[in-house]
Amino acid sequence: MSFGDPNNPYGQPQGQGQQPGQQPGYGYPQQAPQGVPQQGYGYPAAPPVSPYGGGYPGAAMVMPGGVKAARVILWILGVLQVLIGIIMALAGGWFADQLSNSSEFENTDGAAAAVTGVFVVFGIIFVAFGVWAIMMAVKSATGGNGIRISAIVYGSLSTLGSLVNLLGGNVFALVSLALGILIIVFYAKSDASAWFNRNKQQY
C-alpha cells in the first residue's frame, strides 16, 4: 500500500501533517503561539473595575450626604424667611392702621409711616435672605464652587444673626444658630469641595 496515494482510503486523514502555509481543516481551533493572548468568541472584555471604589471611568459623581442635608436646611430656612418677611410687611401695614385710628397720640400719621417703613424694610431683608437660601439649595445640584462659597457666607451671616438674637434673650435663636453652623460645616467639607469642583476635574 502507498500512503502517498490520494485515492488510498487508508491514507493519512485530511488536516494532519499539513505543510506551512496551508489552511487548517475543520475541527478544534488551533492554539495560539505561546506569549500571544487568546481571543474569545467575539465578546468584548469587560473594563477593569477600580479597587478604590471609583467604578467605571466616566461614572457620574453622587452628591455627598452632607450636601444633601445642607440643601434641606437651606430649603427650610429659605421658606421660613420668605414667610416671615411677608408677615412682617403685612404686620407693618396693620400697625400703621391701628396708629392712624388712635387718638391717644399726636402726629399719628408720621408714627404710622415710620412703623410701616421699619416693618417693610425688615420684611424685605427676610425675603431676600429666604430667596438667597432657596436659590443656593436649587443650584447645589448643578452649580460650581461659587455656590459652595455663597452657602458658607450665608451660614456665617445666619450664625452671626442668631448669636445677636440669642444675646438679646431670644432662646429660639438656638435653632437657627445650630442650623447655620451645620451649613458651614457641611459645605466646608472636602467631599463637598470635590462635588462642586467635579466639572473642573473632568478636563
C-alpha positions in Angstrom: 0.0 0.0 0.0 1.1 3.5 -0.7 0.3 6.1 1.9 1.0 8.8 -0.7 -1.8 7.7 -3.0 -4.6 10.3 -2.8 -7.1 7.6 -3.7 -6.0 5.3 -0.9 -8.8 5.1 1.7 -6.2 4.2 4.4 -4.0 7.1 3.7 -3.3 10.0 6.0 -6.5 11.8 7.1 -7.1 15.4 5.8 -5.7 18.0 8.1 -2.8 16.0 9.5 0.8 16.7 8.5 0.0 19.9 6.8 2.8 21.9 5.4 3.4 25.5 6.5 1.1 28.0 4.7 -1.7 25.5 4.2 -5.2 26.4 5.5 -6.2 24.4 8.6 -9.0 21.9 8.3 -12.2 21.6 10.3 -12.1 20.7 13.9 -10.9 22.3 17.1 -9.5 25.8 16.9 -5.8 25.9 16.9 -3.8 27.1 19.9 -2.2 30.5 19.7 1.5 30.6 20.0 3.0 30.9 23.5 3.0 34.5 24.7 0.1 35.6 22.5 -3.2 36.1 24.3 -6.0 34.0 23.0 -9.1 35.8 21.8 -12.6 34.8 22.9 -15.6 34.1 20.8 -16.3 37.7 19.9 -17.4 39.2 23.2 -15.5 42.3 24.3 -13.7 42.2 27.6 -15.3 44.0 30.5 -13.5 47.2 31.6 -11.4 46.9 34.7 -13.0 47.9 37.9 -11.1 50.2 40.2 -10.2 48.6 43.6 -10.7 52.0 45.2 -14.4 52.1 44.6 -14.4 54.6 41.8 -16.4 52.4 39.5 -16.1 52.6 35.7 -14.3 55.5 34.1 -16.7 58.4 33.4 -19.2 57.3 36.1 -21.4 60.2 37.4 -20.5 61.5 40.9 -23.0 61.1 43.7 -23.9 64.1 45.8 -22.4 63.7 49.3 -24.8 63.2 52.2 -23.6 66.4 53.9 -24.6 68.5 50.9 -28.0 66.8 50.7 -28.6 67.6 54.4 -27.4 71.2 53.9 -29.8 71.6 51.0 -32.7 70.5 53.1 -31.7 73.0 55.8 -31.4 75.8 53.2 -34.9 74.9 51.9 -36.4 75.1 55.4 -34.7 78.3 56.3 -35.4 79.9 52.9 -39.2 79.1 53.0 -39.5 80.3 56.6 -37.6 83.5 56.0 -39.8 84.3 53.0 -42.9 83.7 55.0 -41.6 85.8 58.0 -40.7 88.6 55.6 -44.3 88.7 54.1 -45.8 88.5 57.6 -43.7 91.4 58.8 -44.7 93.6 55.8 -48.3 92.8 56.4 -47.9 93.4 60.1 -46.4 96.8 59.4 -49.5 97.8 57.5 -51.8 96.6 60.3 -49.9 98.5 63.0 -49.9 101.6 60.8 -53.7 101.4 60.5 -54.0 101.0 64.3 -51.9 104.1 64.9 -53.8 106.1 62.4 -57.1 105.3 64.0 -55.8 106.0 67.5 -56.5 109.4 69.1 -54.1 108.9 72.0 -51.0 110.1 70.2 -50.3 113.3 68.3 -49.0 113.1 64.7 -50.1 109.6 64.3 -49.7 109.7 60.6 -46.0 110.2 60.9 -45.7 107.4 63.5 -47.7 105.1 61.3 -45.5 105.8 58.3 -42.4 105.2 60.4 -43.7 101.9 61.8 -44.7 100.7 58.3 -41.3 101.6 56.9 -39.4 99.7 59.6 -41.6 96.6 59.2 -41.4 96.7 55.4 -37.6 97.1 55.4 -37.1 94.1 57.7 -39.6 92.2 55.7 -37.7 92.8 52.5 -34.5 91.8 54.2 -36.0 88.5 55.4 -37.5 87.8 51.9 -34.1 88.5 50.3 -32.3 86.1 52.6 -35.0 83.5 52.0 -34.7 83.7 48.3 -31.0 83.5 48.6 -31.2 80.3 50.6 -33.7 78.8 48.2 -31.5 79.6 45.2 -28.5 78.0 46.8 -30.5 74.9 47.6 -31.6 74.6 44.0 -28.1 75.4 42.5 -26.3 72.9 44.8 -27.3 70.1 42.4 -25.6 71.7 39.3 -23.7 74.7 40.5 -19.9 75.2 40.8 -17.7 76.2 43.7 -19.2 79.7 43.8 -22.4 78.2 45.2 -20.5 76.4 47.9 -18.7 79.7 48.9 -22.1 81.5 48.8 -23.6 78.9 51.1 -20.8 79.2 53.6 -21.2 83.0 53.6 -25.0 82.6 54.1 -24.3 80.2 57.0 -21.9 82.6 58.6 -24.4 85.5 58.4 -27.1 83.3 59.7 -24.9 82.2 62.6 -24.0 85.8 63.4 -27.6 87.0 63.4 -28.6 84.1 65.6 -25.9 85.0 68.1 -27.2 88.6 68.2 -30.7 87.4 68.8 -29.5 84.9 71.4 -27.7 87.7 73.3 -30.9 89.7 73.2 -32.8 86.9 75.1 -34.4 85.1 72.1 -33.9 81.4 73.1 -35.5 80.3 69.8 -32.3 81.6 68.1 -30.6 78.5 69.2 -32.3 76.6 66.4 -31.2 78.9 63.7 -27.7 79.1 65.3 -27.3 75.3 65.1 -28.6 75.2 61.5 -26.2 77.9 60.4 -23.3 76.1 61.9 -24.3 72.9 60.1 -24.5 74.7 56.8 -20.9 75.9 57.3 -19.6 72.5 58.3 -21.3 70.5 55.5 -20.3 72.9 52.7 -16.8 73.3 54.0 -16.0 69.5 54.0 -13.6 68.0 51.4 -16.3 65.9 49.8 -18.4 69.0 49.2 -15.5 70.7 47.6 -15.0 67.7 45.3 -18.7 67.8 44.4 -18.7 71.4 43.5 -15.4 71.2 41.6 -16.4 68.0 39.7 -16.9 69.7 36.4 -13.3 71.1 36.5 -11.9 67.7 37.3 -13.3 66.3 34.0 -10.9 68.3 31.9 
